[in-house]
Amino acid sequence: MQGDDADVHVITSVLSDECARRILAETHAEARSATELSDCCGVSEQTVYRRLDTLSECGLVTERVEMEPDGHHYHVYRSTFDRVLIEFSDGEFEATVARRGRMADRFTEFVNEVREE
C-alpha cells in the first residue's frame, strides 16, 4: 500500500460532505455509474458529478469507461483508497491517504515485511 500526504483542509472538507462520503462508501467494493450513485445517494446526477469532480481532483476516486455489447459506453467510478489517517505532530496536522494497491503489489509488500522481521 502506498501512502500519499494530502492537504488536511482539503481532505477534511471533502469528507465533511455526506454525499461525498456516501459516494466513497458505494464505490469502495465495486465501480458504479453516476446513475447508480444518484439512486444510492438520493441526489441528482448533477450533484453526483460535482462530487465526483471534487473527489477525482483529490485523487480519492478513479474513472474508467465500460463498454456495452451494443457499442454504447458509460463511465464508472471507484474509490482509490483504503484509509485516511490524520495525525497531529509537532503542532501541525498531517493527512495521509493509504492508496489501494494491486493484489500483486500487496503480496510483495507482505513478503518484504516478513523478510525484515
MOPAC internal coordinates of N, CA, C and O (Angstrom, degrees):
PM7 1SCF
backbone

  N    0.0000 0     0.00 0     0.00 0    0    0    0
  C    1.4388 1     0.00 0     0.00 0    1    0    0
  C    1.5146 1   109.06 1     0.00 0    2    1    0
  O    1.2310 1   119.74 1   -43.22 1    3    2    1
  N    1.2620 1   118.10 1   136.78 1    3    2    1
  C    1.4416 1   120.16 1   179.17 1    5    3    2
  C    1.5196 1   109.69 1  -107.54 1    6    5    3
  O    1.2310 1   120.38 1   -35.56 1    7    6    5
  N    1.3066 1   116.89 1   144.44 1    7    6    5
  C    1.4460 1   121.07 1   179.91 1    9    7    6
  C    1.5072 1   110.45 1  -109.69 1   10    9    7
  O    1.2310 1   120.31 1   -38.58 1   11   10    9
  N    1.3050 1   117.01 1   141.42 1   11   10    9
  C    1.4541 1   122.21 1   177.12 1   13   11   10
  C    1.5145 1   108.43 1  -123.16 1   14   13   11
  O    1.2310 1   120.86 1   -48.88 1   15   14   13
  N    1.3373 1   115.96 1   131.12 1   15   14   13
  C    1.4521 1   118.80 1   174.31 1   17   15   14
  C    1.5165 1   107.73 1   -72.86 1   18   17   15
  O    1.2310 1   120.82 1   -41.82 1   19   18   17
  N    1.3035 1   116.03 1   138.18 1   19   18   17
  C    1.4587 1   120.90 1  -177.95 1   21   19   18
  C    1.5203 1   109.04 1  -132.09 1   22   21   19
  O    1.2310 1   121.04 1   -22.70 1   23   22   21
  N    1.3154 1   115.62 1   157.30 1   23   22   21
  C    1.4484 1   120.92 1   177.21 1   25   23   22
  C    1.5302 1   108.85 1   -68.78 1   26   25   23
  O    1.2310 1   120.81 1   -58.02 1   27   26   25
  N    1.3286 1   116.05 1   121.98 1   27   26   25
  C    1.4655 1   121.27 1  -176.20 1   29   27   26
  C    1.5201 1   111.20 1   -59.00 1   30   29   27
  O    1.2310 1   120.51 1   137.07 1   31   30   29
  N    1.3206 1   116.63 1   -42.93 1   31   30   29
  C    1.4638 1   119.99 1  -178.01 1   33   31   30
  C    1.5275 1   111.15 1   -61.25 1   34   33   31
  O    1.2310 1   120.51 1   136.17 1   35   34   33
  N    1.3259 1   116.63 1   -43.83 1   35   34   33
  C    1.4676 1   120.84 1  -179.25 1   37   35   34
  C    1.5265 1   110.30 1   -64.12 1   38   37   35
  O    1.2310 1   120.65 1   131.13 1   39   38   37
  N    1.3275 1   116.37 1   -48.87 1   39   38   37
  C    1.4646 1   120.41 1  -178.16 1   41   39   38
  C    1.5230 1   111.05 1   -61.88 1   42   41   39
  O    1.2310 1   119.90 1   131.90 1   43   42   41
  N    1.3301 1   117.79 1   -48.10 1   43   42   41
  C    1.4656 1   119.67 1  -178.25 1   45   43   42
  C    1.5254 1   111.19 1   -66.64 1   46   45   43
  O    1.2310 1   120.29 1   145.86 1   47   46   45
  N    1.3066 1   117.04 1   -34.14 1   47   46   45
  C    1.4659 1   120.44 1   177.57 1   49   47   46
  C    1.5255 1   110.56 1   -64.95 1   50   49   47
  O    1.2310 1   120.63 1   133.82 1   51   50   49
  N    1.3202 1   116.40 1   -46.18 1   51   50   49
  C    1.4680 1   120.42 1   179.53 1   53   51   50
  C    1.5194 1   110.50 1   -63.83 1   54   53   51
  O    1.2310 1   120.50 1   134.82 1   55   54   53
  N    1.3325 1   116.65 1   -45.18 1   55   54   53
  C    1.4613 1   120.03 1  -176.80 1   57   55   54
  C    1.5298 1   113.17 1   -74.20 1   58   57   55
  O    1.2310 1   119.99 1   168.18 1   59   58   57
  N    1.3189 1   117.63 1   -11.82 1   59   58   57
  C    1.4677 1   119.80 1   177.50 1   61   59   58
  C    1.5232 1   111.56 1   -78.29 1   62   61   59
  O    1.2310 1   120.40 1   166.24 1   63   62   61
  N    1.3236 1   116.85 1   -13.76 1   63   62   61
  C    1.4565 1   121.98 1  -179.20 1   65   63   62
  C    1.5263 1   110.12 1   -87.13 1   66   65   63
  O    1.2310 1   120.37 1   -60.14 1   67   66   65
  N    1.3258 1   116.90 1   119.86 1   67   66   65
  C    1.4606 1   121.73 1  -176.76 1   69   67   66
  C    1.5292 1   112.49 1   -60.08 1   70   69   67
  O    1.2310 1   120.02 1   139.29 1   71   70   69
  N    1.3093 1   117.57 1   -40.71 1   71   70   69
  C    1.4643 1   120.90 1  -179.79 1   73   71   70
  C    1.5252 1   110.43 1   -64.57 1   74   73   71
  O    1.2310 1   120.00 1   136.89 1   75   74   73
  N    1.3249 1   117.61 1   -43.11 1   75   74   73
  C    1.4648 1   121.00 1   178.61 1   77   75   74
  C    1.5268 1   110.67 1   -62.74 1   78   77   75
  O    1.2310 1   120.46 1   138.13 1   79   78   77
  N    1.3303 1   116.73 1   -41.87 1   79   78   77
  C    1.4761 1   119.73 1   177.98 1   81   79   78
  C    1.5241 1   110.62 1   -63.04 1   82   81   79
  O    1.2310 1   120.50 1   139.98 1   83   82   81
  N    1.3027 1   116.66 1   -40.02 1   83   82   81
  C    1.4709 1   120.03 1   180.00 1   85   83   82
  C    1.5278 1   110.97 1   -65.85 1   86   85   83
  O    1.2310 1   120.77 1   138.85 1   87   86   85
  N    1.3326 1   116.13 1   -41.15 1   87   86   85
  C    1.4657 1   120.40 1   176.97 1   89   87   86
  C    1.5321 1   109.91 1   -60.20 1   90   89   87
  O    1.2310 1   120.56 1   135.29 1   91   90   89
  N    1.3184 1   116.54 1   -44.71 1   91   90   89
  C    1.4668 1   120.10 1   179.17 1   93   91   90
  C    1.5294 1   111.15 1   -62.23 1   94   93   91
  O    1.2310 1   120.38 1   139.33 1   95   94   93
  N    1.3206 1   116.89 1   -40.67 1   95   94   93
  C    1.4668 1   120.30 1   179.44 1   97   95   94
  C    1.5228 1   110.83 1   -66.81 1   98   97   95
  O    1.2310 1   120.37 1   138.15 1   99   98   97
  N    1.3237 1   116.91 1   -41.85 1   99   98   97
  C    1.4670 1   121.15 1  -177.61 1  101   99   98
  C    1.5263 1   112.40 1   -70.99 1  102  101   99
  O    1.2310 1   120.01 1   154.79 1  103  102  101
  N    1.3243 1   117.59 1   -25.21 1  103  102  101
  C    1.4645 1   120.68 1  -178.08 1  105  103  102
  C    1.5208 1   112.67 1  -100.85 1  106  105  103
  O    1.2310 1   120.29 1  -172.42 1  107  106  105
  N    1.3130 1   117.06 1     7.58 1  107  106  105
  C    1.4663 1   119.56 1  -178.75 1  109  107  106
  C    1.5272 1   111.85 1   -72.16 1  110  109  107
  O    1.2310 1   119.82 1   132.98 1  111  110  109
  N    1.3056 1   117.95 1   -47.02 1  111  110  109
  C    1.4672 1   121.78 1  -175.63 1  113  111  110
  C    1.5231 1   112.64 1   -84.77 1  114  113  111
  O    1.2310 1   120.56 1   147.75 1  115  114  113
  N    1.3373 1   116.53 1   -32.25 1  115  114  113
  C    1.4613 1   119.01 1  -178.54 1  117  115  114
  C    1.5176 1   110.20 1  -153.52 1  118  117  115
  O    1.2310 1   121.35 1   -25.65 1  119  118  117
  N    1.3244 1   115.03 1   154.35 1  119  118  117
  C    1.4628 1   120.43 1   178.46 1  121  119  118
  C    1.5260 1   109.22 1   -70.42 1  122  121  119
  O    1.2310 1   121.04 1   -35.85 1  123  122  121
  N    1.3295 1   115.62 1   144.15 1  123  122  121
  C    1.4667 1   121.41 1  -179.48 1  125  123  122
  C    1.5281 1   109.68 1  -136.21 1  126  125  123
  O    1.2310 1   121.70 1   -28.53 1  127  126  125
  N    1.3192 1   114.36 1   151.47 1  127  126  125
  C    1.4649 1   120.47 1   176.88 1  129  127  126
  C    1.5288 1   109.75 1   -81.91 1  130  129  127
  O    1.2310 1   120.95 1   -14.78 1  131  130  129
  N    1.3158 1   115.78 1   165.22 1  131  130  129
  C    1.4615 1   120.31 1   177.48 1  133  131  130
  C    1.5276 1   110.68 1   -62.43 1  134  133  131
  O    1.2310 1   120.03 1   144.62 1  135  134  133
  N    1.3210 1   117.55 1   -35.38 1  135  134  133
  C    1.4626 1   120.85 1   177.94 1  137  135  134
  C    1.5235 1   110.63 1   -63.36 1  138  137  135
  O    1.2310 1   120.46 1   134.41 1  139  138  137
  N    1.3412 1   116.72 1   -45.59 1  139  138  137
  C    1.4638 1   120.42 1   177.68 1  141  139  138
  C    1.5292 1   110.54 1   -62.08 1  142  141  139
  O    1.2310 1   120.67 1   137.87 1  143  142  141
  N    1.3287 1   116.33 1   -42.13 1  143  142  141
  C    1.4654 1   119.82 1  -179.86 1  145  143  142
  C    1.5213 1   111.56 1   -66.35 1  146  145  143
  O    1.2310 1   120.50 1   144.09 1  147  146  145
  N    1.3171 1   116.65 1   -35.91 1  147  146  145
  C    1.4607 1   120.77 1   176.62 1  149  147  146
  C    1.5278 1   110.19 1   -60.72 1  150  149  147
  O    1.2310 1   120.58 1   135.61 1  151  150  149
  N    1.3315 1   116.50 1   -44.39 1  151  150  149
  C    1.4702 1   121.27 1   178.27 1  153  151  150
  C    1.5268 1   111.02 1   -64.93 1  154  153  151
  O    1.2310 1   120.33 1   134.23 1  155  154  153
  N    1.3136 1   116.97 1   -45.77 1  155  154  153
  C    1.4732 1   121.76 1  -178.32 1  157  155  154
  C    1.5296 1   112.31 1   -63.18 1  158  157  155
  O    1.2310 1   121.36 1   140.46 1  159  158  157
  N    1.3210 1   115.00 1   -39.54 1  159  158  157
  C    1.4708 1   120.03 1  -174.46 1  161  159  158
  C    1.5251 1   113.39 1   -90.65 1  162  161  159
  O    1.2310 1   120.38 1   166.02 1  163  162  161
  N    1.3237 1   116.87 1   -13.98 1  163  162  161
  C    1.4582 1   120.16 1  -179.27 1  165  163  162
  C    1.5161 1   113.36 1    68.83 1  166  165  163
  O    1.2310 1   120.85 1  -146.53 1  167  166  165
  N    1.3466 1   115.98 1    33.47 1  167  166  165
  C    1.4654 1   121.45 1   178.20 1  169  167  166
  C    1.5216 1   108.41 1  -131.30 1  170  169  167
  O    1.2310 1   120.77 1   -11.13 1  171  170  169
  N    1.3245 1   116.14 1   168.87 1  171  170  169
  C    1.4641 1   120.44 1  -179.39 1  173  171  170
  C    1.5294 1   110.82 1   -70.19 1  174  173  171
  O    1.2310 1   121.02 1   -21.53 1  175  174  173
  N    1.3252 1   115.65 1   158.47 1  175  174  173
  C    1.4634 1   119.86 1   176.27 1  177  175  174
  C    1.5238 1   110.62 1   -62.45 1  178  177  175
  O    1.2310 1   120.36 1   145.76 1  179  178  177
  N    1.3213 1   116.92 1   -34.24 1  179  178  177
  C    1.4701 1   120.46 1   178.15 1  181  179  178
  C    1.5335 1   110.31 1   -59.94 1  182  181  179
  O    1.2310 1   120.29 1   137.32 1  183  182  181
  N    1.3309 1   117.05 1   -42.68 1  183  182  181
  C    1.4685 1   121.53 1   177.59 1  185  183  182
  C    1.5212 1   110.12 1   -64.36 1  186  185  183
  O    1.2310 1   120.39 1   137.09 1  187  186  185
  N    1.3244 1   116.86 1   -42.91 1  187  186  185
  C    1.4702 1   120.92 1   178.70 1  189  187  186
  C    1.5245 1   109.95 1   -60.08 1  190  189  187
  O    1.2310 1   120.09 1   133.94 1  191  190  189
  N    1.3339 1   117.44 1   -46.06 1  191  190  189
  C    1.4637 1   120.25 1  -179.24 1  193  191  190
  C    1.5315 1   111.82 1   -62.37 1  194  193  191
  O    1.2310 1   120.15 1   141.76 1  195  194  193
  N    1.3312 1   117.32 1   -38.24 1  195  194  193
  C    1.4703 1   119.61 1   177.30 1  197  195  194
  C    1.5248 1   110.61 1   -62.17 1  198  197  195
  O    1.2310 1   120.84 1   135.08 1  199  198  197
  N    1.3456 1   116.00 1   -44.92 1  199  198  197
  C    1.4715 1   119.53 1   179.03 1  201  199  198
  C    1.5160 1   110.96 1   -65.82 1  202  201  199
  O    1.2310 1   120.26 1   138.80 1  203  202  201
  N    1.3297 1   117.10 1   -41.20 1  203  202  201
  C    1.4589 1   120.42 1   178.56 1  205  203  202
  C    1.5265 1   111.40 1   -61.49 1  206  205  203
  O    1.2310 1   120.01 1   141.77 1  207  206  205
  N    1.3275 1   117.59 1   -38.23 1  207  206  205
  C    1.4664 1   120.43 1   176.30 1  209  207  206
  C    1.5247 1   110.69 1   -59.95 1  210  209  207
  O    1.2310 1   120.93 1   133.64 1  211  210  209
  N    1.3259 1   115.84 1   -46.36 1  211  210  209
  C    1.4618 1   120.54 1   179.81 1  213  211  210
  C    1.5229 1   111.03 1   -64.24 1  214  213  211
  O    1.2310 1   120.51 1   133.33 1  215  214  213
  N    1.3259 1   116.64 1   -46.67 1  215  214  213
  C    1.4686 1   120.89 1  -179.85 1  217  215  214
  C    1.5196 1   111.12 1   -63.10 1  218  217  215
  O    1.2310 1   120.26 1   143.49 1  219  218  217
  N    1.3144 1   117.10 1   -36.51 1  219  218  217
  C    1.4540 1   121.70 1   178.37 1  221  219  218
  C    1.5284 1   110.77 1   -67.53 1  222  221  219
  O    1.2310 1   120.37 1   136.80 1  223  222  221
  N    1.3337 1   116.89 1   -43.20 1  223  222  221
  C    1.4714 1   121.02 1   178.21 1  225  223  222
  C    1.5264 1   111.32 1   -59.58 1  226  225  223
  O    1.2310 1   120.60 1   146.90 1  227  226  225
  N    1.3281 1   116.47 1   -33.10 1  227  226  225
  C    1.4679 1   121.62 1   179.38 1  229  227  226
  C    1.5284 1   111.91 1   -83.89 1  230  229  227
  O    1.2310 1   120.53 1   174.00 1  231  230  229
  N    1.3175 1   116.59 1    -6.00 1  231  230  229
  C    1.4584 1   120.42 1  -178.91 1  233  231  230
  C    1.5211 1   113.74 1    75.73 1  234  233  231
  O    1.2310 1   120.48 1  -157.66 1  235  234  233
  N    1.3386 1   116.68 1    22.34 1  235  234  233
  C    1.4591 1   120.41 1  -178.29 1  237  235  234
  C    1.5229 1   113.43 1   -94.51 1  238  237  235
  O    1.2310 1   120.10 1   165.33 1  239  238  237
  N    1.3390 1   117.42 1   -14.67 1  239  238  237
  C    1.4646 1   121.29 1   173.38 1  241  239  238
  C    1.5179 1   108.59 1  -135.29 1  242  241  239
  O    1.2310 1   121.50 1   -24.27 1  243  242  241
  N    1.3132 1   114.73 1   155.73 1  243  242  241
  C    1.4521 1   121.59 1   174.71 1  245  243  242
  C    1.5224 1   108.40 1  -123.68 1  246  245  243
  O    1.2310 1   120.92 1   -23.59 1  247  246  245
  N    1.3039 1   115.85 1   156.41 1  247  246  245
  C    1.4674 1   122.00 1  -176.25 1  249  247  246
  C    1.5218 1   108.97 1  -122.17 1  250  249  247
  O    1.2310 1   120.76 1   -38.21 1  251  250  249
  N    1.3289 1   116.15 1   141.79 1  251  250  249
  C    1.4623 1   120.10 1   172.98 1  253  251  250
  C    1.5304 1   108.38 1  -143.82 1  254  253  251
  O    1.2310 1   121.10 1   -18.83 1  255  254  253
  N    1.3107 1   115.51 1   161.17 1  255  254  253
  C    1.4615 1   121.89 1  -178.41 1  257  255  254
  C    1.5260 1   108.86 1   -98.61 1  258  257  255
  O    1.2310 1   120.95 1   -48.25 1  259  258  257
  N    1.3180 1   115.79 1   131.75 1  259  258  257
  C    1.4702 1   123.04 1   175.20 1  261  259  258
  C    1.5263 1   107.48 1  -107.41 1  262  261  259
  O    1.2310 1   121.05 1   -42.96 1  263  262  261
  N    1.3221 1   115.60 1   137.04 1  263  262  261
  C    1.4668 1   120.84 1   178.30 1  265  263  262
  C    1.5246 1   109.88 1  -102.25 1  266  265  263
  O    1.2310 1   120.93 1   -39.87 1  267  266  265
  N    1.3237 1   115.82 1   140.13 1  267  266  265
  C    1.4575 1   121.54 1   174.52 1  269  267  266
  C    1.5275 1   108.23 1   -97.16 1  270  269  267
  O    1.2310 1   120.08 1   -22.52 1  271  270  269
  N    1.3310 1   117.45 1   157.48 1  271  270  269
  C    1.4742 1   120.43 1  -178.88 1  273  271  270
  C    1.5339 1   113.54 1   -56.30 1  274  273  271
  O    1.2310 1   120.28 1   150.29 1  275  274  273
  N    1.3389 1   117.06 1   -29.71 1  275  274  273
  C    1.4706 1   119.89 1  -178.16 1  277  275  274
  C    1.5328 1   112.75 1   -83.01 1  278  277  275
  O    1.2310 1   120.35 1  -177.18 1  279  278  277
  N    1.3383 1   116.93 1     2.82 1  279  278  277
  C    1.4601 1   120.45 1   177.44 1  281  279  278
  C    1.5161 1   114.50 1    98.11 1  282  281  279
  O    1.2310 1   120.12 1   166.09 1  283  282  281
  N    1.3254 1   117.37 1   -13.91 1  283  282  281
  C    1.4631 1   119.60 1   176.52 1  285  283  282
  C    1.5236 1   109.02 1   -70.68 1  286  285  283
  O    1.2310 1   121.47 1   -22.13 1  287  286  285
  N    1.3057 1   114.80 1   157.87 1  287  286  285
  C    1.4623 1   118.97 1   178.71 1  289  287  286
  C    1.5252 1   109.83 1  -136.64 1  290  289  287
  O    1.2310 1   121.37 1   -19.90 1  291  290  289
  N    1.3150 1   114.98 1   160.10 1  291  290  289
  C    1.4612 1   121.64 1   176.91 1  293  291  290
  C    1.5221 1   108.33 1  -151.05 1  294  293  291
  O    1.2310 1   121.28 1   -17.78 1  295  294  293
  N    1.3090 1   115.16 1   162.22 1  295  294  293
  C    1.4567 1   121.15 1  -178.12 1  297  295  294
  C    1.5243 1   109.91 1   -97.36 1  298  297  295
  O    1.2310 1   121.13 1   -38.25 1  299  298  297
  N    1.3271 1   115.44 1   141.75 1  299  298  297
  C    1.4567 1   121.55 1   173.11 1  301  299  298
  C    1.5250 1   108.32 1  -125.36 1  302  301  299
  O    1.2310 1   121.37 1   -23.76 1  303  302  301
  N    1.3182 1   114.99 1   156.24 1  303  302  301
  C    1.4591 1   121.82 1  -173.59 1  305  303  302
  C    1.5188 1   109.65 1  -128.09 1  306  305  303
  O    1.2310 1   121.36 1   -34.17 1  307  306  305
  N    1.3344 1   114.99 1   145.83 1  307  306  305
  C    1.4607 1   120.08 1   179.66 1  309  307  306
  C    1.5162 1   108.74 1  -143.63 1  310  309  307
  O    1.2310 1   120.63 1   -40.98 1  311  310  309
  N    1.3324 1   116.40 1   139.02 1  311  310  309
  C    1.4624 1   119.60 1   177.47 1  313  311  310
  C    1.5197 1   108.97 1   -66.78 1  314  313  311
  O    1.2310 1   120.54 1   -28.56 1  315  314  313
  N    1.3153 1   116.57 1   151.44 1  315  314  313
  C    1.4592 1   121.87 1  -172.18 1  317  315  314
  C    1.5215 1   113.85 1  -113.29 1  318  317  315
  O    1.2310 1   120.19 1  -171.76 1  319  318  317
  N    1.3129 1   117.25 1     8.24 1  319  318  317
  C    1.4569 1   118.48 1  -173.62 1  321  319  318
  C    1.5220 1   110.83 1  -135.57 1  322  321  319
  O    1.2310 1   121.50 1   -18.60 1  323  322  321
  N    1.3076 1   114.74 1   161.40 1  323  322  321
  C    1.4584 1   121.44 1   176.17 1  325  323  322
  C    1.5178 1   112.12 1  -106.55 1  326  325  323
  O    1.2310 1   121.35 1   151.21 1  327  326  325
  N    1.3429 1   115.02 1   -28.79 1  327  326  325
  C    1.4586 1   117.28 1  -172.31 1  329  327  326
  C    1.5289 1   109.94 1  -156.71 1  330  329  327
  O    1.2310 1   121.22 1   -35.40 1  331  330  329
  N    1.3385 1   115.28 1   144.60 1  331  330  329
  C    1.4597 1   122.25 1   169.68 1  333  331  330
  C    1.5167 1   106.47 1  -118.15 1  334  333  331
  O    1.2310 1   120.85 1   -53.12 1  335  334  333
  N    1.3151 1   115.98 1   126.88 1  335  334  333
  C    1.4573 1   121.53 1  -178.84 1  337  335  334
  C    1.5226 1   108.37 1  -117.90 1  338  337  335
  O    1.2310 1   120.95 1   -53.69 1  339  338  337
  N    1.3332 1   115.78 1   126.31 1  339  338  337
  C    1.4629 1   120.38 1   176.67 1  341  339  338
  C    1.5161 1   107.14 1  -113.75 1  342  341  339
  O    1.2310 1   121.41 1   -57.21 1  343  342  341
  N    1.3396 1   114.90 1   122.79 1  343  342  341
  C    1.4599 1   121.11 1  -177.37 1  345  343  342
  C    1.5184 1   110.24 1  -120.71 1  346  345  343
  O    1.2310 1   121.28 1   -28.59 1  347  346  345
  N    1.3251 1   115.16 1   151.41 1  347  346  345
  C    1.4536 1   121.78 1   174.81 1  349  347  346
  C    1.5180 1   106.94 1  -115.32 1  350  349  347
  O    1.2310 1   120.94 1   -62.66 1  351  350  349
  N    1.3311 1   115.81 1   117.34 1  351  350  349
  C    1.4585 1   120.45 1  -177.41 1  353  351  350
  C    1.5196 1   109.16 1  -146.14 1  354  353  351
  O    1.2310 1   121.15 1   -42.90 1  355  354  353
  N    1.3190 1   115.40 1   137.10 1  355  354  353
  C    1.4678 1   121.01 1   178.69 1  357  355  354
  C    1.5287 1   112.48 1    52.60 1  358  357  355
  O    1.2310 1   120.78 1  -142.98 1  359  358  357
  N    1.3311 1   116.11 1    37.02 1  359  358  357
  C    1.4544 1   120.93 1   176.37 1  361  359  358
  C    1.5145 1   115.38 1    79.10 1  362  361  359
  O    1.2310 1   119.84 1  -170.63 1  363  362  361
  N    1.3197 1   117.90 1     9.37 1  363  362  361
  C    1.4573 1   120.64 1  -179.43 1  365  363  362
  C    1.5209 1   110.67 1  -133.80 1  366  365  363
  O    1.2310 1   121.29 1   -29.28 1  367  366  365
  N    1.3362 1   115.14 1   150.72 1  367  366  365
  C    1.4552 1   121.25 1   174.59 1  369  367  366
  C    1.5241 1   108.79 1   -91.04 1  370  369  367
  O    1.2310 1   121.49 1   -34.47 1  371  370  369
  N    1.3181 1   114.75 1   145.53 1  371  370  369
  C    1.4613 1   120.61 1   176.73 1  373  371  370
  C    1.5183 1   107.87 1  -139.15 1  374  373  371
  O    1.2310 1   120.96 1   -43.68 1  375  374  373
  N    1.3214 1   115.76 1   136.32 1  375  374  373
  C    1.4694 1   120.80 1   177.55 1  377  375  374
  C    1.5175 1   108.79 1  -110.94 1  378  377  375
  O    1.2310 1   121.20 1   -44.70 1  379  378  377
  N    1.3198 1   115.31 1   135.30 1  379  378  377
  C    1.4584 1   121.48 1   175.91 1  381  379  378
  C    1.5178 1   107.67 1  -123.98 1  382  381  379
  O    1.2310 1   120.95 1   -49.31 1  383  382  381
  N    1.3171 1   115.79 1   130.69 1  383  382  381
  C    1.4605 1   121.68 1   179.06 1  385  383  382
  C    1.5241 1   107.22 1  -105.33 1  386  385  383
  O    1.2310 1   120.67 1   -60.90 1  387  386  385
  N    1.3316 1   116.32 1   119.10 1  387  386  385
  C    1.4630 1   121.13 1   177.49 1  389  387  386
  C    1.5197 1   107.71 1   -87.44 1  390  389  387
  O    1.2310 1   120.97 1   -70.64 1  391  390  389
  N    1.3053 1   115.75 1   109.36 1  391  390  389
  C    1.4641 1   121.83 1  -177.38 1  393  391  390
  C    1.5175 1   111.11 1   -78.93 1  394  393  391
  O    1.2310 1   121.40 1   -29.67 1  395  394  393
  N    1.2969 1   114.93 1   150.33 1  395  394  393
  C    1.4564 1   121.00 1   174.39 1  397  395  394
  C    1.5091 1   108.95 1   -69.68 1  398  397  395
  O    1.2310 1   121.22 1   -43.68 1  399  398  397
  N    1.2986 1   115.27 1   136.32 1  399  398  397
  C    1.4521 1   119.56 1   174.30 1  401  399  398
  C    1.5081 1   109.79 1  -107.09 1  402  401  399
  O    1.2310 1   121.02 1   -19.96 1  403  402  401
  N    1.2965 1   115.66 1   160.04 1  403  402  401
  C    1.4554 1   118.86 1   173.21 1  405  403  402
  C    1.5154 1   107.67 1   -67.21 1  406  405  403
  O    1.2310 1   120.04 1   -25.76 1  407  406  405
  N    1.3144 1   117.53 1   154.24 1  407  406  405
  C    1.4619 1   122.35 1  -178.64 1  409  407  406
  C    1.5269 1   111.07 1   -54.13 1  410  409  407
  O    1.2310 1   119.90 1   137.37 1  411  410  409
  N    1.3179 1   117.80 1   -42.63 1  411  410  409
  C    1.4661 1   120.71 1  -179.53 1  413  411  410
  C    1.5290 1   110.84 1   -63.07 1  414  413  411
  O    1.2310 1   120.60 1   140.70 1  415  414  413
  N    1.3388 1   116.47 1   -39.30 1  415  414  413
  C    1.4653 1   120.03 1   178.68 1  417  415  414
  C    1.5182 1   110.89 1   -65.80 1  418  417  415
  O    1.2310 1   120.33 1   138.85 1  419  418  417
  N    1.3270 1   116.98 1   -41.15 1  419  418  417
  C    1.4582 1   120.24 1   179.89 1  421  419  418
  C    1.5212 1   111.09 1   -66.60 1  422  421  419
  O    1.2310 1   120.20 1   143.52 1  423  422  421
  N    1.3365 1   117.23 1   -36.48 1  423  422  421
  C    1.4634 1   120.20 1   177.83 1  425  423  422
  C    1.5278 1   110.05 1   -65.44 1  426  425  423
  O    1.2310 1   120.22 1   136.76 1  427  426  425
  N    1.3227 1   117.18 1   -43.24 1  427  426  425
  C    1.4596 1   120.93 1   178.59 1  429  427  426
  C    1.5223 1   110.75 1   -61.42 1  430  429  427
  O    1.2310 1   120.29 1   136.94 1  431  430  429
  N    1.3319 1   117.06 1   -43.06 1  431  430  429
  C    1.4640 1   120.48 1   177.30 1  433  431  430
  C    1.5218 1   111.05 1   -61.27 1  434  433  431
  O    1.2310 1   120.27 1   138.48 1  435  434  433
  N    1.3293 1   117.09 1   -41.52 1  435  434  433
  C    1.4613 1   121.59 1   179.31 1  437  435  434
  C    1.5317 1   109.89 1   -61.67 1  438  437  435
  O    1.2310 1   120.06 1   132.49 1  439  438  437
  N    1.3174 1   117.50 1   -47.51 1  439  438  437
  C    1.4687 1   121.79 1  -179.54 1  441  439  438
  C    1.5269 1   109.53 1   -61.07 1  442  441  439
  O    1.2310 1   119.94 1   136.92 1  443  442  441
  N    1.3042 1   117.72 1   -43.08 1  443  442  441
  C    1.4744 1   121.22 1   179.72 1  445  443  442
  C    1.5212 1   111.35 1   -63.71 1  446  445  443
  O    1.2310 1   120.15 1   140.10 1  447  446  445
  N    1.3265 1   117.32 1   -39.90 1  447  446  445
  C    1.4619 1   120.87 1   177.94 1  449  447  446
  C    1.5239 1   111.52 1   -65.16 1  450  449  447
  O    1.2310 1   120.39 1   139.48 1  451  450  449
  N    1.3218 1   116.86 1   -40.52 1  451  450  449
  C    1.4603 1   121.20 1   179.44 1  453  451  450
  C    1.5277 1   109.82 1   -65.35 1  454  453  451
  O    1.2310 1   119.85 1   139.71 1  455  454  453
  N    1.3048 1   117.89 1   -40.29 1  455  454  453
  C    1.4579 1   122.22 1   178.87 1  457  455  454
  C    1.5300 1   111.46 1   -62.53 1  458  457  455
  O    1.2310 1   120.56 1   144.00 1  459  458  457
  N    1.3335 1   116.53 1   -36.00 1  459  458  457
  C    1.4671 1   120.55 1  -178.70 1  461  459  458
  C    1.5200 1   112.62 1   -70.88 1  462  461  459
  O    1.2310 1   119.89 1   156.79 1  463  462  461
  N    1.3231 1   117.82 1   -23.21 1  463  462  461
  C    1.4646 1   121.00 1  -177.02 1  465  463  462
  C    1.4729 1   113.49 1   -76.53 1  466  465  463
  O    1.2310 1   120.10 1   180.00 1  467  466  465

